[in-house]
Amino acid sequence: MMRYFIPSARWAVLTLLCFSLYAGSAFPSFVQADKVLVIKSKRLLLLLQNGSILRQYEICIGRNPVGHKTRQGDNKTPEGNYVLDSRNPKSRFHLSLHISYPDKADSINARQSGVSPGGSIMIHGFPKGITMDDLGPNRDWTKGCIAVSNSAIEEIWQLVPDKTPIEILP
């Protein structure tokens, strides 16, 4: 009869290794958002998971903050339901997540009005050397994007996977 003996230190390491592999597959290493909610009137961006708020951030929006974006150059931030469909790690605004504006309805409405709907709407950080404190009382400075602090976009970048829905409310 063969006997197997595993010294206690080896046994402890093996047990910890097995547990960490099991735990890693059963539990995510960090929580991720399943929805982003933007409330333009309150200048807030919320990361949600199963309807609960994970994080909230102060935002800046388009220079013309009231109403839905309808055309290129109107400096409005869109309103409605979209998807975060790609990311740019080399953005001149630190990092950026692309919002799927314009959707089909936005494009049709713009075409019927004889204008371009615009595009390249992002959640992004600030240019190098600029912070929220540098903005003064008028904090809406984008051409329609949603801006957050650079530390906030770094956190959002980690917590929000591609294809996450985003709802932008007035």
C-alpha positions as CSV (number, residue, x, y, z in Angstrom):
1,M,0.0,0.0,0.0
2,M,1.4,3.4,-1.1
3,R,1.1,6.3,1.3
4,Y,1.0,9.8,0.2
5,F,2.4,12.4,2.5
6,I,2.1,16.1,1.9
7,P,4.0,18.3,4.4
8,S,1.8,20.8,6.1
9,A,3.3,23.9,4.4
10,R,2.8,22.3,1.0
11,W,-0.7,21.3,1.9
12,A,-1.5,24.9,3.0
13,V,-0.1,26.4,-0.2
14,L,-2.0,23.8,-2.3
15,T,-5.2,24.5,-0.4
16,L,-4.9,28.2,-0.9
17,L,-4.1,27.8,-4.5
18,C,-7.2,25.6,-5.1
19,F,-9.4,28.0,-3.2
20,S,-8.1,31.1,-5.0
21,L,-8.7,29.4,-8.4
22,Y,-12.2,28.3,-7.3
23,A,-13.0,31.7,-5.9
24,G,-11.7,33.5,-9.0
25,S,-14.0,31.6,-11.2
26,A,-17.1,31.8,-8.9
27,F,-16.7,35.4,-7.8
28,P,-15.6,38.4,-9.9
29,S,-12.4,40.1,-8.7
30,F,-14.3,43.4,-8.7
31,V,-17.8,44.5,-9.2
32,Q,-18.8,45.9,-12.6
33,A,-21.6,48.2,-13.6
34,D,-24.5,46.8,-15.7
35,K,-25.9,50.3,-16.5
36,V,-24.8,53.9,-16.6
37,L,-27.4,56.6,-15.8
38,V,-26.7,60.3,-16.6
39,I,-29.0,63.0,-15.1
40,K,-28.1,66.1,-17.1
41,S,-30.1,68.5,-14.9
42,K,-28.3,67.3,-11.8
43,R,-24.9,67.0,-13.5
44,L,-24.6,63.4,-12.2
45,L,-23.4,60.2,-13.7
46,L,-24.3,57.0,-11.8
47,L,-22.9,53.5,-12.2
48,L,-25.6,51.0,-11.4
49,Q,-25.6,47.3,-10.8
50,N,-29.0,45.5,-10.5
51,G,-30.6,49.0,-9.9
52,S,-28.3,49.8,-7.0
53,I,-25.8,52.7,-7.2
54,L,-22.2,51.6,-7.2
55,R,-20.6,55.0,-7.7
56,Q,-21.7,58.5,-8.6
57,Y,-19.7,61.3,-10.3
58,E,-20.1,65.0,-10.9
59,I,-20.1,65.8,-14.7
60,C,-19.8,68.5,-17.2
61,I,-22.0,68.4,-20.3
62,G,-22.4,70.3,-23.6
63,R,-22.2,74.1,-23.7
64,N,-25.9,74.2,-24.7
65,P,-27.2,71.9,-21.9
66,V,-30.9,71.9,-22.3
67,G,-32.6,69.5,-24.7
68,H,-31.6,66.6,-26.9
69,K,-28.8,66.7,-29.5
70,T,-30.4,67.0,-32.9
71,R,-27.5,68.1,-35.2
72,Q,-23.8,68.5,-35.4
73,G,-22.5,71.7,-33.8
74,D,-25.5,72.3,-31.5
75,N,-23.3,71.7,-28.4
76,K,-26.0,69.6,-26.8
77,T,-25.5,66.3,-25.0
78,P,-27.9,63.6,-26.4
79,E,-30.8,62.3,-24.3
80,G,-32.1,58.7,-24.5
81,N,-30.9,55.1,-24.4
82,Y,-27.6,54.2,-26.0
83,V,-24.7,51.8,-25.5
84,L,-21.1,52.3,-24.5
85,D,-19.7,50.6,-27.6
86,S,-15.9,51.3,-27.7
87,R,-13.1,52.9,-25.8
88,N,-10.1,55.1,-26.6
89,P,-7.1,54.7,-24.3
90,K,-5.2,57.4,-26.2
91,S,-7.9,60.2,-26.1
92,R,-6.6,63.7,-25.8
93,F,-9.1,63.9,-22.9
94,H,-7.2,61.3,-20.8
95,L,-9.5,58.3,-21.6
96,S,-12.8,58.0,-23.4
97,L,-15.8,55.7,-23.7
98,H,-17.8,56.1,-26.9
99,I,-21.6,56.5,-26.7
100,S,-23.5,54.9,-29.6
101,Y,-25.1,58.3,-30.6
102,P,-26.6,58.7,-33.2
103,D,-28.9,55.8,-33.2
104,K,-31.3,55.1,-36.1
105,A,-34.0,57.5,-35.0
106,D,-31.4,60.3,-34.4
107,S,-30.1,59.8,-38.0
108,I,-33.5,59.8,-39.5
109,N,-34.6,62.9,-37.7
110,A,-31.4,64.8,-38.7
111,R,-31.8,63.6,-42.3
112,Q,-35.4,64.8,-42.4
113,S,-34.2,68.2,-41.1
114,G,-31.4,68.3,-43.7
115,V,-28.6,68.3,-41.2
116,S,-25.9,65.9,-39.9
117,P,-26.7,64.4,-36.5
118,G,-23.0,64.7,-35.5
119,G,-21.2,62.0,-33.6
120,S,-18.2,61.2,-31.5
121,I,-20.1,61.6,-28.3
122,M,-18.0,60.3,-25.4
123,I,-17.7,60.0,-21.7
124,H,-14.2,61.4,-21.1
125,G,-11.8,63.0,-18.7
126,F,-10.1,66.4,-18.9
127,P,-7.2,67.7,-21.0
128,K,-3.8,67.4,-19.4
129,G,-3.3,70.1,-16.7
130,I,-7.0,71.0,-16.4
131,T,-9.3,70.1,-13.5
132,M,-12.9,70.6,-12.5
133,D,-11.7,73.4,-10.1
134,D,-10.2,75.3,-13.1
135,L,-13.7,75.7,-14.7
136,G,-15.3,78.3,-12.5
137,P,-19.0,78.7,-12.2
138,N,-19.8,77.6,-15.8
139,R,-18.8,74.0,-15.9
140,D,-20.5,73.0,-19.1
141,W,-17.8,73.2,-21.7
142,T,-18.0,70.2,-24.1
143,K,-19.4,70.0,-27.6
144,G,-21.9,67.4,-26.4
145,C,-19.8,64.9,-24.5
146,I,-20.0,64.0,-20.8
147,A,-16.8,65.0,-19.0
148,V,-15.7,63.7,-15.6
149,S,-12.5,64.2,-13.6
150,N,-9.5,62.2,-14.8
151,S,-9.6,60.0,-11.6
152,A,-13.3,59.4,-12.2
153,I,-12.8,58.3,-15.9
154,E,-10.0,55.9,-14.7
155,E,-12.5,54.3,-12.3
156,I,-15.3,54.3,-14.8
157,W,-12.9,52.7,-17.4
158,Q,-12.3,49.8,-15.0
159,L,-15.9,49.3,-13.8
160,V,-17.9,49.7,-17.1
161,P,-17.4,46.9,-19.7
162,D,-18.0,47.5,-23.4
163,K,-21.7,47.1,-24.5
164,T,-23.0,48.6,-21.2
165,P,-26.3,50.5,-21.7
166,I,-26.3,54.2,-20.9
167,E,-29.5,56.2,-20.3
168,I,-29.2,59.9,-20.5
169,L,-32.0,61.9,-18.9
170,P,-32.8,65.6,-19.2
